[in-house]
Amino acid sequence: MVMAYREIVLYLHYEKSRNEKMRNMENPFKFGTIVEEEYFTDRVKEVAYIKEFVNSANHLVIISPRRFGKSSVVAKAVKQTGRKHITVNLQQVTSVSDMSAKLLREFFKVHPLERVRHLITHFRIIPTVSSNPVTGSMDVSFQPGVDDSVVLEDVMTLIEQAHSERDRIIIVLDEFQEIRDLAPKLDKKLRSIMQEQKHINYILLGSQESMMTDIFENKKSPFYHFGEMMRLGKLPREDFHRYLSERLAGCYPDTCNALADSILDYTGCHPYYSQQLAANVWQIGVLQPDISDPLRAAVDYIVTTHGLDYERLWMNFKRTNKWIMQRLSSGKPLQTGEYRTSTVYSALKRMQKDGYVIYADRYEMEDPFFREWIVRENK
């Protein structure tokens, strides 16, 4: 009787200590931003390939659906080269002069203004440059109404002249397909500048496969065969499973393997949503360890949290798009005769461009939690 009481006391003490320790542990999963170091999910071969490729004088084009981790892969590879690098996301650019200003601002992060001041004096249009007291970085802007072509050419010439064959810089342009919407004939202007540069390696990323393919594979495009084409798919399941189970073991030592399998089954190995679901499963294990099905609880939490956003999206979809998403969410075929094949195909391409549908061996909903919401709302 005494031994039983002592064992109970020891067990309760162990559980209390374990729970306190768990609450103090940092969530081992990260999503929504560029991830690196301990949060980075494998991609060893891809990182090594990119790292070695940019050591040549060639350029690289990477195509991958949104949230597949291409920006994180490139950021890790570029960092490992130890070379100077500049990254600009063209989705955040509003005009050609804004693109030039962002390139110049990033340039100042790797080259102090004092060292390149003499090069800026050769600009035909002088930018406004000031120090941001909050961030400590340089703010750069051009006066409205300036000649965008001149500004872009001056900035890119500056970057080229500040480097040499032995000291090439890497420029990463994310969501590169956006150049077609920024300004008419911008692709021709940009290509004419790039083809004269010898001291820059470009890595051009894009999430719209059809647009990126047209830019780099269409013989009439200025960027036809500009660089080596690389397509980044989903993570291999075995590698992703190992990554998840190793980190879940800290919270679920006995069920980490089964949970990793369930997470990947639910998300279809999608990098972003797998990280998101795993992060919520972990959080439930820390705060509500008595829940018997943490995966279902995590899914319910995410769907409920984003329910209002999903409803707003749904109300703005056309009837054809709603029908297609209902069919994809429930796993039903699209070829039913209810809509013409050309109509379905055109709608799929539009939704793929907008990021609601992805194609990886087959068309599927990009967001598994939106898929869940659609199924629940249409029961």
Secondary structure, 3 states (H helix, E strand, C coil): CHHHHHHHHHHHHHHHHHHHHHHHCCCCCCCCCCCCHHHCCCCHHHHHHHHHHCCCCCCEEEECCCCCCHHHHHHHHHHHHCCCEEEEEHHHCCCHHHHHHHHHHHHHHHCCHHHHHHHHCCCCCCCEEEECCCCCCEEEECCCCCCHHHHHHHHHHHHHHCCECCECEEEEEECHHHHHHHCCCHHHHHHHHHCCCCCEEEEEEECCHHHHHHHHHCCCCCCCCCCEEEECCCCCHHHHHHHHHHHHCCCCCCCHHHHHHHHHHHHCCCHHHHHHHHHHHHHHHHHCCCCCCHHHHHHHHHHHHCHHHHHHHHHCCCHHHHHHHHHHHHCCCCCCCCCCHHHHHHHHHHHHHHCCEEECCCEEECCHHHHHHHHHHCC
